[in-house]
């Protein structure tokens, strides 16, 4: 996984904002970076 891939998934998550207003309450959200990495890691496992 590359930083470019992470950034693309982060962009989607930021636009979608699945946490809604609660996103402001999470101090370590980091613009969904951890979630983007988790998603890409999962896809790597199922695709390969």
PyMOL commands that set and color helices and strands:
alter all, ss='L'
color gray80, all
select helices_A, chain A and resi 3-16+20-25+30-47
alter helices_A, ss='H'
color red, helices_A
deselect
rebuild
show_as cartoon
